Amino acid sequence: MTITPGILADGQLAAAAGDLYTASGDEYITTIILTNASAASRTVNVYVQDAGSGVDRRIIPKDMVMSEGDTLFMTELKISLNNGDKIRGDADAATSVDYVIWGGT
């Protein structure tokens, strides 16, 4: 199987768990990058949610602390998503942490 890579989603984490990306078919997440763009430390959470269960499962430690200016590179991921599955996330302050999600179909 050939994966056609590209940026699937980008934006800023909200203060409450929200959808960052929803799969529209069989897709793969290969990289997620978070950058704390604020002038203070922030706690972040990132989850994968199976469309069938609707339950968030953590893919980083709970309330992970990112210092001012820190970037978290989650590379070489092999997250397989089916139609309706989601990547979700939150931070302790809205619009403070940028995200970019790479993957393919």
ChimeraX attribute file (.defattr): number of C-alpha atoms within 10 A of each C-alpha:
attribute: neighborCount
match mode: 1-to-1
recipient: residues
	/A:1	4
	/A:2	6
	/A:3	10
	/A:4	10
	/A:5	13
	/A:6	13
	/A:7	13
	/A:8	17
	/A:9	15
	/A:10	16
	/A:11	13
	/A:12	20
	/A:13	27
	/A:14	21
	/A:15	16
	/A:16	14
	/A:17	17
	/A:18	15
	/A:19	17
	/A:20	23
	/A:21	18
	/A:22	20
	/A:23	19
	/A:24	13
	/A:25	12
	/A:26	13
	/A:27	20
	/A:28	21
	/A:29	24
	/A:30	18
	/A:31	17
	/A:32	21
	/A:33	16
	/A:34	22
	/A:35	19
	/A:36	26
	/A:37	19
	/A:38	16
	/A:39	10
	/A:40	11
	/A:41	17
	/A:42	22
	/A:43	16
	/A:44	24
	/A:45	20
	/A:46	25
	/A:47	22
	/A:48	23
	/A:49	19
	/A:50	17
	/A:51	16
	/A:52	10
	/A:53	8
	/A:54	12
	/A:55	11
	/A:56	17
	/A:57	13
	/A:58	15
	/A:59	15
	/A:60	12
	/A:61	11
	/A:62	12
	/A:63	14
	/A:64	13
	/A:65	16
	/A:66	20
	/A:67	16
	/A:68	16
	/A:69	14
	/A:70	16
	/A:71	16
	/A:72	12
	/A:73	12
	/A:74	14
	/A:75	12
	/A:76	10
	/A:77	13
	/A:78	11
	/A:79	14
	/A:80	16
	/A:81	22
	/A:82	16
	/A:83	14
	/A:84	16
	/A:85	22
	/A:86	22
	/A:87	25
	/A:88	23
	/A:89	24
	/A:90	23
	/A:91	25
	/A:92	19
	/A:93	16
	/A:94	14
	/A:95	16
	/A:96	20
	/A:97	28
	/A:98	19
	/A:99	18
	/A:100	17
	/A:101	20
	/A:102	18
	/A:103	21
	/A:104	16
	/A:105	17
